[in-house]
Amino acid sequence: MTEVKSGDTVRIHYTGTLENGETFDSSEGRDPLEFVVGSGQIIPGLDKALPGMTVGESKSVPVPCAEAYGEANPEARQDVPRETIPAELPVEPGLQLQMQTQTGQVIPVTVVEVSEETVVLDANHPLAGKDLTFQIELVGVDAA
């Protein structure tokens, strides 16, 4: 049986959970996730777990935040005046918005706090600072 190595194209089914057991993503009911091992297409902690696996093999992969989406960066939080956000927008914690940098780059942000004067926006990835666990099953491999 073929063992996965860097450069192979693989297909996996996965379920990602937080430390409290809450599922944050899963391929259940969808096509398997396909990517090239070692190419940087997925988070490093999951990518490193694949070499040596064979089709049909399943395993649990703990991924510390440093090998997932990194630590949350406090500088990625920004207070903006409430009046700079369109009044028709129902601003509430958890709302996903997009900001544009001076160079035109679009950045997704999440509303984390709202007051009458300010809205706090967070540009960190929603999973930044969190340790993750993936239950993965290798369902296919195309050797490089």
N, CA, C and O atoms as a DFTB+ gen file, in Angstrom:
576 C
 N C O
     1  1       0.834      -1.181       0.000
     2  2       0.000       0.000       0.000
     3  2       0.883       1.251       0.000
     4  3       1.932       1.281       0.644
     5  1       0.449       2.275      -0.725
     6  2       1.227       3.502      -0.858
     7  2       1.152       4.351       0.404
     8  3       0.063       4.636       0.904
     9  1       2.307       4.752       0.915
    10  2       2.358       5.667       2.054
    11  2       2.459       7.089       1.535
    12  3       3.179       7.355       0.573
    13  1       1.743       7.994       2.165
    14  2       1.766       9.401       1.774
    15  2       3.150       9.987       2.010
    16  3       3.801       9.711       3.019
    17  1       3.585      10.809       1.046
    18  2       4.835      11.554       1.204
    19  2       4.610      12.972       0.706
    20  3       3.625      13.243       0.017
    21  1       5.503      13.864       1.045
    22  2       5.412      15.259       0.618
    23  2       5.343      15.319      -0.901
    24  3       6.094      14.632      -1.593
    25  1       4.443      16.138      -1.411
    26  2       4.261      16.290      -2.854
    27  2       3.104      15.477      -3.401
    28  3       2.646      15.732      -4.515
    29  1       2.615      14.490      -2.631
    30  2       1.470      13.692      -3.073
    31  2       0.191      14.521      -2.963
    32  3       0.077      15.398      -2.107
    33  1      -0.754      14.233      -3.828
    34  2      -2.087      14.824      -3.718
    35  2      -2.943      13.847      -2.922
    36  3      -3.066      12.677      -3.282
    37  1      -3.535      14.339      -1.835
    38  2      -4.335      13.471      -0.971
    39  2      -5.763      13.986      -0.867
    40  3      -6.052      15.151      -1.140
    41  1      -6.643      13.082      -0.465
    42  2      -8.034      13.422      -0.179
    43  2      -8.339      12.886       1.217
    44  3      -8.135      11.706       1.506
    45  1      -8.829      13.774       2.070
    46  2      -9.155      13.363       3.441
    47  2     -10.563      13.808       3.800
    48  3     -11.064      14.826       3.321
    49  1     -11.177      13.017       4.651
    50  2     -12.375      13.457       5.360
    51  2     -11.886      13.863       6.741
    52  3     -10.964      13.255       7.285
    53  1     -12.505      14.892       7.304
    54  2     -12.019      15.411       8.584
    55  2     -13.157      16.011       9.393
    56  3     -14.187      16.419       8.857
    57  1     -12.937      16.050      10.686
    58  2     -13.776      16.819      11.601
    59  2     -12.822      17.551      12.525
    60  3     -11.969      16.934      13.163
    61  1     -12.967      18.876      12.596
    62  2     -12.135      19.695      13.467
    63  2     -12.918      20.111      14.693
    64  3     -14.052      20.578      14.589
    65  1     -12.301      19.938      15.869
    66  2     -12.970      20.311      17.114
    67  2     -12.074      21.204      17.969
    68  3     -10.849      21.189      17.855
    69  1     -12.728      21.977      18.825
    70  2     -12.034      22.812      19.803
    71  2     -11.775      21.982      21.056
    72  3     -12.231      20.843      21.167
    73  1     -11.037      22.567      21.996
    74  2     -10.714      21.842      23.237
    75  2     -11.952      21.398      24.004
    76  3     -11.919      20.381      24.698
    77  1     -13.051      22.155      23.884
    78  2     -14.280      21.803      24.609
    79  2     -15.113      20.757      23.859
    80  3     -16.199      20.392      24.308
    81  1     -14.602      20.272      22.712
    82  2     -15.305      19.248      21.953
    83  2     -16.225      19.789      20.874
    84  3     -16.765      19.020      20.079
    85  1     -16.411      21.109      20.836
    86  2     -17.281      21.722      19.833
    87  2     -16.673      21.573      18.433
    88  3     -15.496      21.866      18.227
    89  1     -17.484      21.114      17.476
    90  2     -17.038      20.982      16.088
    91  2     -17.068      22.349      15.421
    92  3     -18.089      23.035      15.458
    93  1     -15.944      22.756      14.804
    94  2     -15.907      24.033      14.089
    95  2     -15.916      23.837      12.579
    96  3     -16.220      24.775      11.842
    97  1     -15.589      22.640      12.104
    98  2     -15.631      22.371      10.667
    99  2     -15.601      20.866      10.447
   100  3     -15.053      20.116      11.254
   101  1     -16.204      20.438       9.334
   102  2     -16.224      19.022       9.001
   103  2     -16.489      18.861       7.512
   104  3     -17.164      19.685       6.896
   105  1     -15.952      17.794       6.948
   106  2     -16.227      17.484       5.549
   107  2     -17.438      16.557       5.421
   108  3     -17.785      16.143       4.315
   109  1     -18.078      16.230       6.541
   110  2     -19.231      15.327       6.516
   111  2     -20.288      15.858       5.555
   112  3     -20.670      17.027       5.615
   113  1     -20.752      14.981       4.668
   114  2     -21.772      15.365       3.700
   115  2     -21.218      16.119       2.502
   116  3     -21.980      16.560       1.642
   117  1     -19.896      16.273       2.436
   118  2     -19.254      16.972       1.324
   119  2     -18.197      16.066       0.712
   120  3     -17.892      14.994       1.235
   121  1     -17.646      16.521      -0.407
   122  2     -16.517      15.809      -0.997
   123  2     -15.334      15.919      -0.050
   124  3     -15.249      16.870       0.727
   125  1     -14.418      14.955      -0.104
   126  2     -13.227      15.047       0.737
   127  2     -12.402      16.282       0.370
   128  3     -12.480      16.781      -0.753
   129  1     -11.625      16.759       1.313
   130  2     -10.701      17.866       1.087
   131  2      -9.507      17.330       0.313
   132  3      -8.908      16.330       0.709
   133  1      -9.154      17.993      -0.800
   134  2      -8.028      17.553      -1.627
   135  2      -6.961      18.634      -1.631
   136  3      -7.264      19.816      -1.792
   137  1      -5.709      18.225      -1.454
   138  2      -4.597      19.177      -1.429
   139  2      -3.289      18.428      -1.628
   140  3      -3.246      17.199      -1.568
   141  1      -2.229      19.181      -1.866
   142  2      -0.894      18.612      -2.040
   143  2      -0.165      18.699      -0.703
   144  3      -0.021      19.781      -0.134
   145  1       0.292      17.557      -0.210
   146  2       0.996      17.488       1.075
   147  2       2.296      18.292       0.994
   148  3       3.070      18.156       0.047
   149  1       2.517      19.132       2.010
   150  2       3.750      19.906       2.099
   151  2       3.749      21.180       1.270
   152  3       4.779      21.847       1.166
   153  1       2.608      21.532       0.677
   154  2       2.555      22.706      -0.204
   155  2       2.117      23.976       0.518
   156  3       2.138      25.059      -0.067
   157  1       1.720      23.852       1.792
   158  2       1.251      25.024       2.526
   159  2      -0.210      25.342       2.282
   160  3      -0.668      26.425       2.649
   161  1      -0.961      24.425       1.669
   162  2      -2.375      24.662       1.386
   163  2      -3.264      24.503       2.618
   164  3      -4.387      25.007       2.649
   165  1      -2.757      23.800       3.634
   166  2      -3.518      23.623       4.870
   167  2      -2.620      24.015       6.034
   168  3      -1.432      24.277       5.846
   169  1      -3.184      24.055       7.232
   170  2      -2.398      24.451       8.402
   171  2      -1.254      23.468       8.638
   172  3      -1.407      22.270       8.400
   173  1      -0.101      23.970       9.106
   174  2       1.092      23.128       9.252
   175  2       0.900      21.896      10.137
   176  3       1.396      20.820       9.803
   177  1       0.199      22.033      11.245
   178  2       0.047      20.909      12.172
   179  2      -0.695      19.736      11.567
   180  3      -0.425      18.586      11.916
   181  1      -1.625      20.005      10.669
   182  2      -2.359      18.939      10.001
   183  2      -1.523      18.372       8.853
   184  3      -1.490      17.160       8.644
   185  1      -0.857      19.242       8.119
   186  2      -0.007      18.830       7.002
   187  2       1.069      17.839       7.467
   188  3       1.349      16.856       6.781
   189  1       1.669      18.103       8.635
   190  2       2.753      17.262       9.163
   191  2       2.276      15.874       9.571
   192  3       3.084      14.953       9.682
   193  1       0.967      15.712       9.798
   194  2       0.434      14.439      10.275
   195  2       0.215      13.424       9.154
   196  3       0.000      12.244       9.432
   197  1       0.263      13.854       7.910
   198  2      -0.111      12.974       6.804
   199  2       0.975      12.038       6.285
   200  3       0.666      10.886       5.979
   201  1       2.236      12.472       6.168
   202  2       3.248      11.541       5.653
   203  2       3.284      10.234       6.450
   204  3       3.273      10.227       7.681
   205  1       3.328       9.125       5.697
   206  2       3.344       7.806       6.328
   207  2       1.978       7.152       6.431
   208  3       1.889       5.945       6.653
   209  1       0.900       7.934       6.272
   210  2      -0.443       7.352       6.336
   211  2      -0.726       6.570       5.055
   212  3      -0.126       6.834       4.013
   213  1      -1.646       5.604       5.141
   214  2      -2.085       4.834       3.979
   215  2      -3.602       4.980       3.831
   216  3      -4.303       5.276       4.798
   217  1      -4.095       4.769       2.614
   218  2      -5.528       4.903       2.344
   219  2      -6.328       4.011       3.281
   220  3      -6.000       2.842       3.487
   221  1      -7.382       4.588       3.842
   222  2      -8.236       3.874       4.783
   223  2      -7.856       4.106       6.228
   224  3      -8.637       3.800       7.129
   225  1      -6.653       4.649       6.469
   226  2      -6.193       4.904       7.829
   227  2      -6.873       6.145       8.390
   228  3      -7.094       7.123       7.677
   229  1      -7.202       6.092       9.671
   230  2      -7.778       7.229      10.392
   231  2      -6.926       7.506      11.615
   232  3      -6.301       6.605      12.173
   233  1      -6.910       8.780      12.028
   234  2      -6.235       9.116      13.282
   235  2      -6.706      10.465      13.790
   236  3      -7.279      11.276      13.062
   237  1      -6.440      10.669      15.071
   238  2      -6.733      11.939      15.730
   239  2      -5.443      12.748      15.758
   240  3      -4.386      12.243      16.137
   241  1      -5.544      14.017      15.349
   242  2      -4.361      14.867      15.254
   243  2      -4.549      16.118      16.109
   244  3      -5.303      17.013      15.726
   245  1      -3.868      16.199      17.275
   246  2      -3.915      17.437      18.057
   247  2      -3.012      18.478      17.390
   248  3      -1.875      18.183      17.023
   249  1      -3.535      19.700      17.239
   250  2      -2.776      20.766      16.590
   251  2      -2.755      21.987      17.515
   252  3      -3.782      22.642      17.695
   253  1      -1.589      22.299      18.105
   254  2      -1.501      23.494      18.947
   255  2      -1.692      24.755      18.094
   256  3      -1.414      24.743      16.895
   257  1      -2.161      25.827      18.710
   258  2      -2.476      27.046      17.960
   259  2      -1.297      27.539      17.133
   260  3      -1.497      28.100      16.056
   261  1      -0.064      27.341      17.618
   262  2       1.111      27.805      16.876
   263  2       1.261      27.089      15.539
   264  3       1.891      27.621      14.625
   265  1       0.691      25.887      15.408
   266  2       0.764      25.131      14.162
   267  2      -0.574      25.156      13.424
   268  3      -0.788      24.396      12.480
   269  1      -1.477      26.049      13.872
   270  2      -2.787      26.193      13.227
   271  2      -2.900      27.623      12.697
   272  3      -2.363      27.937      11.635
   273  1      -3.589      28.478      13.427
   274  2      -3.812      29.859      12.983
   275  2      -3.033      30.876      13.800
   276  3      -3.267      32.079      13.693
   277  1      -2.095      30.383      14.626
   278  2      -1.244      31.270      15.410
   279  2      -1.945      31.836      16.630
   280  3      -3.133      31.613      16.861
   281  1      -1.160      32.579      17.403
   282  2      -1.698      33.264      18.577
   283  2      -2.558      34.444      18.124
   284  3      -2.327      35.015      17.058
   285  1      -3.536      34.799      18.930
   286  2      -4.322      35.998      18.646
   287  2      -3.424      37.216      18.850
   288  3      -2.719      37.313      19.855
   289  1      -3.451      38.132      17.906
   290  2      -2.628      39.342      17.958
   291  2      -3.483      40.501      18.464
   292  3      -4.423      40.910      17.783
   293  1      -3.173      41.041      19.653
   294  2      -3.981      42.144      20.184
   295  2      -3.968      43.369      19.266
   296  3      -4.912      44.158      19.284
   297  1      -2.925      43.535      18.476
   298  2      -2.853      44.677      17.561
   299  2      -3.798      44.540      16.377
   300  3      -3.991      45.497      15.627
   301  1      -4.391      43.354      16.198
   302  2      -5.342      43.135      15.108
   303  2      -6.750      43.568      15.504
   304  3      -7.685      43.462      14.709
   305  1      -6.899      44.057      16.738
   306  2      -8.188      44.613      17.205
   307  2      -8.139      46.128      17.055
   308  3      -7.133      46.764      17.369
   309  1      -9.229      46.690      16.575
   310  2      -9.243      48.126      16.321
   311  2     -10.582      48.727      16.738
   312  3     -11.645      48.196      16.414
   313  1     -10.511      49.849      17.466
   314  2     -11.714      50.608      17.795
   315  2     -11.985      51.570      16.648
   316  3     -11.099      52.314      16.227
   317  1     -13.219      51.549      16.144
   318  2     -13.593      52.508      15.097
   319  2     -14.818      53.289      15.569
   320  3     -15.678      52.746      16.263
   321  1     -14.891      54.564      15.190
   322  2     -16.072      55.336      15.579
   323  2     -17.341      54.719      14.985
   324  3     -17.363      54.324      13.819
   325  1     -18.391      54.643      15.797
   326  2     -19.660      54.033      15.368
   327  2     -20.196      54.702      14.105
   328  3     -20.773      54.030      13.251
   329  1     -20.013      56.014      13.976
   330  2     -20.581      56.726      12.825
   331  2     -19.891      56.394      11.498
   332  3     -20.393      56.755      10.433
   333  1     -18.731      55.703      11.558
   334  2     -18.061      55.332      10.301
   335  2     -18.649      54.055       9.692
   336  3     -18.291      53.670       8.579
   337  1     -19.544      53.410      10.423
   338  2     -20.192      52.194       9.925
   339  2     -21.599      52.572       9.499
   340  3     -22.312      53.239      10.248
   341  1     -22.012      52.152       8.297
   342  2     -23.348      52.523       7.806
   343  2     -24.443      52.235       8.828
   344  3     -24.500      51.155       9.416
   345  1     -25.310      53.225       9.024
   346  2     -26.365      53.137      10.038
   347  2     -27.323      51.973       9.797
   348  3     -27.889      51.429      10.745
   349  1     -27.507      51.587       8.533
   350  2     -28.448      50.495       8.236
   351  2     -27.888      49.110       8.574
   352  3     -28.611      48.116       8.515
   353  1     -26.617      49.049       8.925
   354  2     -26.004      47.771       9.287
   355  2     -26.333      47.424      10.732
   356  3     -26.034      48.210      11.631
   357  1     -26.940      46.268      10.976
   358  2     -27.262      45.863      12.351
   359  2     -26.002      45.360      13.069
   360  3     -25.769      44.155      13.157
   361  1     -25.206      46.285      13.575
   362  2     -23.916      45.932      14.169
   363  2     -24.123      45.266      15.531
   364  3     -24.706      45.842      16.449
   365  1     -23.619      44.021      15.624
   366  2     -23.690      43.276      16.879
   367  2     -22.513      42.317      16.935
   368  3     -21.991      41.910      15.897
   369  1     -22.088      41.950      18.151
   370  2     -20.954      41.030      18.273
   371  2     -21.177      39.755      17.462
   372  3     -22.262      39.174      17.466
   373  1     -20.116      39.337      16.765
   374  2     -20.184      38.143      15.933
   375  2     -20.399      38.443      14.454
   376  3     -20.161      37.586      13.604
   377  1     -20.851      39.665      14.145
   378  2     -21.089      40.037      12.745
   379  2     -19.771      40.071      11.984
   380  3     -18.791      40.651      12.454
   381  1     -19.747      39.449      10.807
   382  2     -18.568      39.450       9.951
   383  2     -18.676      40.621       8.965
   384  3     -19.693      40.785       8.291
   385  1     -17.626      41.420       8.893
   386  2     -17.563      42.548       7.970
   387  2     -16.263      42.465       7.180
   388  3     -15.426      41.595       7.426
   389  1     -16.108      43.373       6.237
   390  2     -14.848      43.470       5.499
   391  2     -14.358      44.899       5.582
   392  3     -15.136      45.847       5.467
   393  1     -13.047      45.043       5.785
   394  2     -12.406      46.356       5.768
   395  2     -11.469      46.377       4.567
   396  3     -11.064      45.332       4.059
   397  1     -11.139      47.570       4.129
   398  2     -10.191      47.707       3.037
   399  2      -9.006      48.527       3.536
   400  3      -9.179      49.585       4.142
   401  1      -7.796      48.023       3.274
   402  2      -6.594      48.736       3.686
   403  2      -6.335      49.892       2.720
   404  3      -6.999      50.015       1.690
   405  1      -5.373      50.725       3.063
   406  2      -5.022      51.845       2.200
   407  2      -4.520      51.379       0.844
   408  3      -4.592      52.119      -0.137
   409  1      -4.006      50.134       0.783
   410  2      -3.518      49.594      -0.490
   411  2      -4.608      48.853      -1.264
   412  3      -4.355      48.329      -2.349
   413  1      -5.824      48.810      -0.705
   414  2      -6.942      48.176      -1.396
   415  2      -7.181      46.728      -1.027
   416  3      -8.121      46.111      -1.529
   417  1      -6.342      46.165      -0.150
   418  2      -6.514      44.778       0.268
   419  2      -7.758      44.664       1.152
   420  3      -7.960      45.474       2.056
   421  1      -8.586      43.653       0.886
   422  2      -9.793      43.419       1.677
   423  2      -9.449      42.461       2.809
   424  3      -8.851      41.407       2.591
   425  1      -9.842      42.852       4.039
   426  2      -9.553      42.058       5.230
   427  2     -10.873      41.735       5.934
   428  3     -11.643      42.640       6.254
   429  1     -11.135      40.435       6.178
   430  2     -12.337      40.101       6.948
   431  2     -12.123      40.453       8.424
   432  3     -11.049      40.216       8.976
   433  1     -13.145      41.014       9.048
   434  2     -13.089      41.361      10.465
   435  2     -14.377      40.901      11.143
   436  3     -15.404      40.697      10.495
   437  1     -14.294      40.746      12.448
   438  2     -15.453      40.351      13.244
   439  2     -15.726      41.433      14.277
   440  3     -14.805      41.909      14.942
   441  1     -16.991      41.824      14.413
   442  2     -17.380      42.759      15.458
   443  2     -17.308      42.018      16.781
   444  3     -17.927      40.966      16.942
   445  1     -16.541      42.574      17.747
   446  2     -16.416      41.902      19.041
   447  2     -17.043      42.695      20.184
   448  3     -17.417      42.119      21.205
   449  1     -17.162      44.023      20.018
   450  2     -17.807      44.850      21.037
   451  2     -18.498      46.013      20.349
   452  3     -18.036      46.493      19.315
   453  1     -19.602      46.464      20.922
   454  2     -20.337      47.601      20.375
   455  2     -20.773      48.510      21.522
   456  3     -21.325      48.049      22.522
   457  1     -20.517      49.810      21.362
   458  2     -21.063      50.804      22.286
   459  2     -21.691      51.898      21.428
   460  3     -21.644      51.825      20.201
   461  1     -22.271      52.896      22.056
   462  2     -22.874      53.990      21.281
   463  2     -21.828      54.768      20.504
   464  3     -22.122      55.309      19.438
   465  1     -20.592      54.832      21.034
   466  2     -19.544      55.622      20.400
   467  2     -18.619      54.820      19.499
   468  3     -18.170      55.325      18.470
   469  1     -18.326      53.580      19.869
   470  2     -17.322      52.815      19.121
   471  2     -17.782      51.386      18.828
   472  3     -18.685      50.841      19.463
   473  1     -17.103      50.812      17.825
   474  2     -17.270      49.402      17.486
   475  2     -15.855      48.822      17.464
   476  3     -14.967      49.369      16.812
   477  1     -15.649      47.707      18.181
   478  2     -14.339      47.058      18.188
   479  2     -14.368      45.944      17.145
   480  3     -15.200      45.038      17.197
   481  1     -13.424      46.039      16.186
   482  2     -13.308      45.059      15.118
   483  2     -12.050      44.224      15.337
   484  3     -11.018      44.751      15.752
   485  1     -12.133      42.936      15.062
   486  2     -11.014      42.020      15.252
   487  2     -10.680      41.365      13.920
   488  3     -11.516      40.685      13.326
   489  1      -9.441      41.576      13.450
   490  2      -8.993      40.999      12.178
   491  2      -8.264      39.668      12.363
   492  3      -7.784      39.090      11.388
   493  1      -8.177      39.177      13.595
   494  2      -7.587      37.853      13.810
   495  2      -8.473      36.793      13.169
   496  3      -9.686      36.972      13.066
   497  1      -7.864      35.682      12.735
   498  2      -8.654      34.542      12.267
   499  2      -9.522      34.090      13.442
   500  3      -9.055      34.103      14.581
   501  1     -10.764      33.694      13.199
   502  2     -11.633      33.265      14.304
   503  2     -11.054      32.132      15.158
   504  3     -11.442      31.978      16.316
   505  1     -10.135      31.340      14.607
   506  2      -9.537      30.240      15.374
   507  2      -8.145      30.572      15.905
   508  3      -7.470      29.700      16.452
   509  1      -7.710      31.818      15.751
   510  2      -6.400      32.220      16.291
   511  2      -6.402      32.059      17.803
   512  3      -7.384      32.383      18.472
   513  1      -5.292      31.555      18.335
   514  2      -5.157      31.383      19.776
   515  2      -5.808      30.119      20.313
   516  3      -5.825      29.898      21.524
   517  1      -6.347      29.287      19.425
   518  2      -7.045      28.083      19.876
   519  2      -6.280      26.826      19.459
   520  3      -5.800      26.714      18.331
   521  1      -6.182      25.889      20.396
   522  2      -5.651      24.564      20.085
   523  2      -6.789      23.758      19.463
   524  3      -7.930      23.818      19.921
   525  1      -6.462      23.002      18.412
   526  2      -7.481      22.276      17.656
   527  2      -7.176      20.780      17.656
   528  3      -6.043      20.365      17.903
   529  1      -8.191      19.988      17.377
   530  2      -8.012      18.553      17.174
   531  2      -8.767      18.177      15.905
   532  3      -9.916      18.571      15.707
   533  1      -8.103      17.409      15.055
   534  2      -8.734      16.930      13.825
   535  2      -8.806      15.417      13.867
   536  3      -7.823      14.745      14.179
   537  1      -9.967      14.891      13.554
   538  2     -10.132      13.463      13.314
   539  2     -10.096      13.330      11.802
   540  3     -10.981      13.845      11.119
   541  1      -9.081      12.644      11.260
   542  2      -8.942      12.565       9.808
   543  2      -8.964      11.115       9.332
   544  3      -8.569      10.191      10.044
   545  1      -9.441      10.956       8.098
   546  2      -9.406       9.649       7.422
   547  2      -8.853       9.902       6.029
   548  3      -9.378      10.734       5.289
   549  1      -7.800       9.192       5.675
   550  2      -7.227       9.299       4.345
   551  2      -8.043       8.438       3.402
   552  3      -8.103       7.219       3.562
   553  1      -8.683       9.076       2.400
   554  2      -9.541       8.331       1.483
   555  2      -8.942       8.185       0.096
   556  3      -9.453       7.414      -0.716
   557  1      -7.858       8.918      -0.195
   558  2      -7.241       8.788      -1.504
   559  2      -5.873       9.426      -1.542
   560  3      -5.610      10.387      -0.820
   561  1      -4.990       8.893      -2.390
   562  2      -3.660       9.474      -2.567
   563  2      -3.230       9.268      -4.015
   564  3      -3.365       8.175      -4.564
   565  1      -2.719      10.316      -4.616
   566  2      -2.113      10.252      -5.942
   567  2      -0.653      10.601      -5.746
   568  3      -0.319      11.732      -5.391
   569  1       0.224       9.624      -5.978
   570  2       1.651       9.839      -5.770
   571  2       2.178      10.920      -6.694
   572  3       1.749      11.054      -7.840
   573  1       3.125      11.691      -6.163
   574  2       3.722      12.786      -6.934
   575  2       4.551      12.225      -8.081
   576  3       5.137      12.987      -8.850
